[in-house]
Amino acid sequence: MIPITTFAGKKVAVFGLGGSGLASASALLAGGADVVGADDHADSVAKASAAGIPTADLRAADWSKIAALVLAPGVPLTHPSPHWVVALAQQAGVDIIGDIELFCRERAAIAPAAPFVAITGTNGKSTTTALVAHLAASAGMDAQIGGNIGTAVLSLLPPGARRVHVIECSSYQIDLAPSLDPSIGILINLSEDHLDRHGTMEHYAAVKARLVAGVPPDGTAIVGVDDEWCRDIADRRARSGRRVTRISVRQELSEGLYARQQNIFRADGGRTELIADLSGIGSLRGVHNAQNAACAAAAALALGLDPAAIQEGLRSFPGLAHRMEQVGRRGRVLLVNDSKATNADSAAQALACFADIFWIAGGKPKTGGIESLRKFFPRVRKAYLIGEAAADFAATLGSEVPHEIDGTLDKALAAATRDAEASAAAEPVVLLSPACASFDQYRNFEVRGDAFRALVRALPGITSVNS
């Protein structure tokens, strides 16, 4: 735990008592704050009370005595409308912050020079976060990994000169972290997502940009420049006189890191240096993972690693659960869990990696559906549709892709495995890459992916994959 001493002796309200909220309340209490927790759900309040966290109804609170409201990232801040607790805090002029902000303030107070790598982007941020932490740990560093990737940041060990914090930041968390100032900030890419929360793409991009905007002059801002939003963010940072390391998997750069075929190069003043070779690394298959690896390599270089250490770390990277996770084989058939593909852009990365795909897709649909995936349809031998999006996806697939509506994951897996085994393909792939959120049938994409993994492993004749 990281005790938060910057609010010692002050009253702090914590709203949203899930994992990060409980961690925030506990960290504030450990640092000497007067904490009051609240949640819209009675069971969450009961759980917090059982853990020794004081709770109360914040509708009846004296907001003039509250120094800050620590808001869980999933609670609406602006769109579609501010939550009632946000409105109360705003009316009282109380700062509204999140757990990342608490971490930043504590780091500034106790170890301002401690290495802090913050990662964001629409797609690839979890893989990149895990990869940066793996590279650092492989080189002998004390790497603390957390944030949006699963472990609440305040549950980690405190910042220190010999310890690097590698933190995935969602747009929700960045929105609640006005002091965000990583020594190394990574913005991988941007595409349309979470507009129900941010309203417009312009606002969403502006929120994401804050992560690299907060990197101090002596730090390293790393920005993928293969989309117009990020390219503009990188250019604006450069025009302001700040350093920026550009990343591309689409073009060679004169300055920055770029991927060509399966190699990552660093360009500097007309000189190029081979940093890493990704060939044969199954956990980093595909162009999207080349982008992730290039971003992670740039961060590793900024942390002081040399190319040999980076190459060794890349080759030992086990991959990330639910993201192109090779669950097993059944004869010629490879079964892949890509449950983390909760939008079409993310699913595109997986579809681009295989030639003979038996595709399980669907769930709670997002704006645009799968229309943008049409160029990958020739790779799909058949689609197996589940969840709320099934009918709409079937209409998009039309006569271009054979498909069936199975409704549930178990039925889709059984049908896809049957058809893959019966195909003439040399290596047919049963791919769960939903291009949808999970909330119509599962609590989150992790639960959906866990269900897929369990179903696959229960199939007779499944063997493990050496990747």
N, C-alpha and C positions, 0 to 999 in steps of 0.2 A: 504493500500500500504506500501511496504518497500522501503523507499528512499535509493538509492545506493550511499553512500558518498565516496566509495573507488575509484571512478573515477572522483571525483570533479575536474573541471578545465581541464579535458582531453577530447580529441575527441574520440568518440566511434561510430563505425558503427554497426547498427542492421539490419540483413538481415533475411527476413521472417516475415511479419507483420500480422500474424494471432493473436490468443489470447495471446500466451506467448510472441510473439514479441512485440505486443503493450504494454503489461504489462512491459516488460523489458525496452523499450524506455521511457515509462512514469516514471518508477522508477529511471532510470538514470538521466533524466531531473530534477526530484524532488531532486536528490542528488547533482546537480550542474554540471553534465557532459555536454559536447557539443556533441549532438547526431545527427547523420544522419541516416535515415532509408531508406531501399530499399526492393524491392520485384520484382519477375518476373511478377507479375500480376498487371496490371494498377489499377484495382478496389481496391486492397489492399493498394496500394500507396495512392490512393485518400482518402480512409477511414482514413489512418494514418494522412494525411495532414489535414483533417477535424478535427481530434482530437488534432491538434496543434503540431504534431511531424514533425520536419524538414525532408525533403526527398531530395534525389538526386540520380543520376545515378552513382553507385560506380565504373563503368568501367572507368569513367573520374576522379575519386577521386585521391588526392595526398596521397597515402598510407603511406608515410614517416611521416605524421602528425597524423596518426590514432594509438591509444594506444591498441585497441582490437577490434576484430570482434565478436559480439554476434550473434550466429547463431541459428535459430530456429531448433529444434531437427529433424524435417522431411527433412531438406535439406541435400543431400548426402555429407558426410564428406570424405569417402574413397571409398566406393563401391556403385554402379558398377564403378563409377569414381567420383573424386572430382568435386563438383559444380564449376562453373567459379569463383564465389566470393571467394571460398575456395582457389582456385589456386592463385588468386591475393593476398590474405592475406599471403599465404605461401611464395610466391615470395618476399614479403616485410618483412618477418620475424615478422608478426603481430600475437599475440596470438589469437587463435580461441576458444571461450568459449561459454557457454550457460547460461540460467537463473538460473539453480541450482548452478553453479559456482559463479554467482553474489551473490546469497543468502549466500553461504558458506563464501565468503570473507567479506560480511557485518556482518554476525554473529560473525566471528573472530574479527572484529573491534569493535563491540559495546556490544556483550554479549556472549563471548566465552564459558561460562559455561551453556548457555541456553539449555534445553533438546531438542534434535533433533533426531527423529526417521526416518530413511530412509529405504524403503522397495523395494526389487526387486525380480525377479524370472520370469521364463517363464509363469507360470500359478499361479493364486491365489493372485497376488500382490494387485489388487484393493480391493478384499474382505478383505485381511489381513490389508491393510491400513485403510479401513473404520472401521474394527473391533478394531484396536488399538486406533483409535481416539474415537470410541464409548466407549471403556473401560475407557479411560482417562477422557472423559467428564462425564461419569456416576459417576466417583469418585470425581467429582468437579473440575477437572483441566480445564484450558483454553486451549482447544485443537484446533489447527489450522491445517486443512487438505487440501492438495493440491498436485500440481505436475502433474504427468501423469494421475491422477484420474479425472482431469477435470478443477480445478481452478488453474490458474498459480501461482506458489509459490510466486512471487513478488506482487501478489494482496492481500496476507494475511497481518495480522498485524505483526509488527517487532518482532524479537526475544527478549525474556526477561526471567528473572529467574523464573517467575511464569507462563510461557507460554510454551507449548510443541508444536513443529511443527512436524506433521506426514506427511511425503512426499513420495509419490510413485514415483519411478525413473525407467524410461525405459532405455534400453541399449543405446539408442540414447542420452539420457540426461547424463548418466554416462560418455559416451565418450567425452562429452564437459565439464566435471567437474573434472579437475585434483586435486582440493583441497578438494574433497568430504570427510568429516570427521564427520559422524554422531556419536552422543554419544551412540546411539543404532542402529546397522545396521542389517537388516534381509535379508538373501538370502534364499528363500523358496525352489526352485528347478530349474533344468535346463534341457531342452530338445531342440531339433532342431527347430529353429525359426529365422526369420530375417536374413537368410544367404545371401539374396540378398543385404543386407546392410553391413554385417560383413565378407562375403567371406567364412569363415570356422567356424565350430563349435568350434574349438580351440580358434579362435579370439573372437567369441561371448562369450564364457565362461570366457576368460581373462578379457573382458570388465566388465561383471557382477561381477567378483571377486573383482574388485576395490572398490565396495561399502563396503564390509566388511574389506578389506585390509586397508581402511582409518580410521577405528574405532580406536581411541587412546587407549593406554594401560589401562586407567582407565574406558574405555567404555565397552559395551557389544556387541559382535558379535554373532548373532544367525543364524545358518546354518542348513537347512534341509539336512539330510545325507542319503536319500533314493534313490539317483541316484549317479552314479560314479563321475560325474563332481563336484557336491557339496561336496561329501565325500572327494574328493582329496583337494578341497579348504579348508575345515575344518581341514584336517590333516596338510596341509601346514601352516595354521595359528597357530595351536597348536605347531608344530615343531619350529616355530619362537619365541616361548615363550609367545605368546599372548593368552588371554582367549577366549574361544569359547563355546557357549552353543549349543549343538547339539539337533536336533529335529528329531523324527522318528514316523511314523505311521505303520511301518513294523516290528519293533523289539523293545524289551525292551532294555533300555540303562542303563549302570551303572552310567553315568553322563549325565544330560540333561533332556529334557522333551520328553515323549513318550505317544502315545495314545494306549490304549488297550480296545477293544470293543468301548464303548462310553464314556470312562473316560480318562482324561489327568492326568498323574502322573509326578512328579518331582523326579528324582533320584539324590542323592548327597552322595557320599562316602558310598554306600551300603545301605543308608536309602531311603525309598520311601514315598512320600506324595501325597495324592489326591489333585489336584489343581481344577479340574472342572469335572462336569458331563454334557455331551451334549445330553443326552436322552430327547426326546420330543421337542428339539429346531429345528423347521422346517426350519429356515433360515440357519442352519448349518448342513444340511443333507449330509451324504456321507463321505467317507474316505478323499477326497480332502479337505473338510471343517474341518475335524479333524486336518489335517496338518496346515491349515490356523489358526485355533483356538489355536493350540499348540504354533505356532510362536507368535501369538498375546499375549497369556498368558505369554510367556517368556519375551516379551517386557514390559508387564504390571508389572510383578514382578520386572524388572529392574527399572521401574519408581516408585517403592515403594508401589504398590497395594498389598493387601493381598488376599489370595484365596477366601474369602467370597465376597469381592468386585468384583473380577474377575467373580465369578459364577453369581452374580447378573447382571453384565454387559452383560455377554454372553446370559442370558435368555431374556434380553430386546433388543437384537440386531435385527433390522428389516430386515436385509439382504441388498443386493446390487441390484440395478436395472440392468437388462439384464444378471444377473448371477443366474441361478436357481430361477428366480423370479416367484413365484406362482401368476399368473395374475388373475385367477378365476376358478370357477367350472361351469359346465353345467351338472346337474344331477350327474352321477357317474364320469364324465370326468374331470380330472384336466388338466389345460392348463398352460404350463410353458414356460417362455421366458428366453432362455439361449443364446441370441444373441452374448454375449461376447465370446462364444466358437468359436474362429476364427481359431483354428487348431485342429487336431485330438486328441492330448493329452488332450486338454481342454474339447472337446466333450466327451471323455471317462469318465470324472468325472461325468457328468450328466447321461450318459447311464448306469453307474454302480449303480445308485440310484433307478431305477425303473424296474419293471418286465414286464409290458405290455405297450410297447411304440409304438406310432404312430409318426414316426420321420420325421420332416421336416429338410432337410439338403441341402447344396449346396451354391454356391456363386462363388467367385473368388478362385480357388483352390490353395493350398499350397503343397510344396514338399511331396510326399508320399501318398497324397490323404487320403482315409479312410481304407487302407489295414490293418493298425495297430488296427483297431476297430473290426476286424473279430470276436474276442472272445465274443463281445457283441451282435452279430447278433441274437442269440437265444432269446434275450430280445425284439427284434423289431418285432412287428406284421406286420407292413408295413412301407415303406419309401416313402416320397413325395419329389421329387427332384426339385430344382430350380437353376437358374443361370447357369453360364458357366460350372460348374463342373457336371451338371446333367448327361450327357452322360457317363463320366468317372466313376461316382459313380454308375450308373446303371450297368456298366460292372463289377465293383467290387462286387456288391451285387448279381449279377447273379441269379441263381436259389435258393440261400440260403434264400433270403429275398424278399417277394412280394414287388413290388415297381411300381411307376408310375412317369413319368416326367410331372410335372405341370408347370414348367417355372417360375411362379411368386408366391409370398407369399400368396396373397389373394386366389388363386385357391388351393394352397396346404393346407391352413388352412381349407377351406370349405370341401375338400375331407377327410382330416385327422379327422376332428370333426365328419363328417358323419359316417366314418368307426369305430371310437372309440365308438360312441353311439350304433352302431349296434353290437359291439362285446359282448362276454360273460364275459369279464374280470371284476373283482370286482371293480378295480379302474384303468381304462385305462388312459394313460397320452398322451396328445398331446404335444410333445416336440419340440420346435424350438432350435436346437443345431447344427448350420450349419457346423462346422468343416472347415470353409472357411472364408476368408475375405469377406467384403461386397461390395467392390469397383466396382463390375460389375453392381450393381443395386442401391446401396445406398452409401451416402457420407462416412458413418462410421457405426460401429456396433450399436451405440446408435440410429441412425436414423432407422436402420433396426428393432431394438428392439421396438422402439416407434411405428413403423408401425404395428408390430405384436400385441402389446398391444392394440392399437386402434381398430384393426380388431377384436380381441377377445372380447373387451368390447362392440362392436357393435352387437355381436351375441345375439339373444333373449335368455332369460333364464339364463344369466350369473350371478353368485353370487360371492361375495368376499370370500377370503380364510383367515381363521384365522391361522396364522403360528407361 
